[in-house]
Amino acid sequence: PPVVHKGIRVTDEMSLRVLKEEAGYARFEVERQLAKALKRKGGGLTGGTGGNVVSGNFVTAQPVGVRDGIDFMYTGLLRRVEVGKINQAHANNDVVILTSLGVSPSGEIFSVKSESLAAGVASSLSANKIIYLLNDPGHIRERDSGNVIMSLRLSEAKRLLANFEVHVDNSTGEYVSSNKFEPSVKYFLEKIGFSTNALLNGVKRAHLVCPSDGSLLEELFTRDDGTGTMISRDLYDGIRRAIPEDVAGIMELIRPLIESGNLVERPQAIIEKEIHTFYVYTRDGLVLACGQLKRYEGGYAEIGCLAVEKSYRKSGKGDAMLTYLERIGLKSGAGSLFVLSTQTMQWFIERGFDPVTVN
């Protein structure tokens, strides 16, 4: 078995030879499948020209060297990312493939830990998201209810690692913990560690996805949080001012609340007319929460039409939308914020609103 120290594998000459063969095989297999898909789509990811699958010396590596008296031989660290070259490839509508092998300036080849390489490249590119495919299905559950936690804020992920006394160093790939875990738990916590490092260095979101058919599509393109775990850098990440294209999503979101009597009837024509007063939380193009901020004379502003998609109602998105609207309202000069409600007033009272009579 290979020698592993603090999560880093020692790569000898024989291991490097095997890695070269396997990395080459994997790269060509991925390239073949992507090329076929791009050709079937018509030549590009966005329907335009180009759409080639490219690989090359987009990263350089350096040796880990000797640590704690252990010579890691051909195990390497990410040294440099050719951001300009990768951006140019993306501008040409090309897909860039990287393997875990990096070449040093002197021409030597080193094996870089895949998770560390991915986090480093994503950070250098200020990527919108990084996705890790797990070896085994893995989830975090709430201690009291046992419910699966589908999303974490960056601060929560950091606190989780601290509670388990886990430290992951992205620059070296080291995993250190004073606790002993089952291999699957250790693997999952390690991925959370690399994800938090990526988010701390500019990546917006990280996804840990189960290794089952269709799980990646479910994670990215469904409204029910998919099958994996998402870690987000900012409480307000994904909240923006609504645009006309959001009207259909807002209507779909508020329709069940209108039917249950929690929201007053709002015809689509009214939402279209007042769309500039709406804000939405979106994930991969889907409207998952919305709110309205209407400004009045005299320094007043009304918060209304606050709605959250059912599967997100315990994830803090309602609180995030409310505090975002409060901040926007106060920033615009409103001295008083009010809400008109008959059934959900208690929720607002718990968040600092005072009940008053209508004059």
Secondary structure, DSSP 8 states (H G I E B T S, - for coil): ---EETTEE-B-HHHHHHHHHHHHHHHHHHHHHHHHHHHHHTSSTTSSS---EE-SS-EEEEE--EETTEE-BTEEEEEEE-HHHHHHHHHTT-EE---SEEE-TTS-EEEE-HHHHHHHHHHHTT-SEEEEE-SS---EE-TTT--EE-EEEHHHHHHHHHHTTEEEETTTTEEEESS---HHHHHHHHHHHHHHHHHHTT--EEEEE-SSTTHHHHHHH-SS--SSEEEES-TTTTEEE--GGGHHHHHHHHHHHHHTTSS----HHHHHHTGGGEEEEEETTEEEEEEEEEEETTTEEEEEEEEE-GGGTTTTHHHHHHHHHHHHHHHTT-SEEE---SSSHHHHHTTT-------
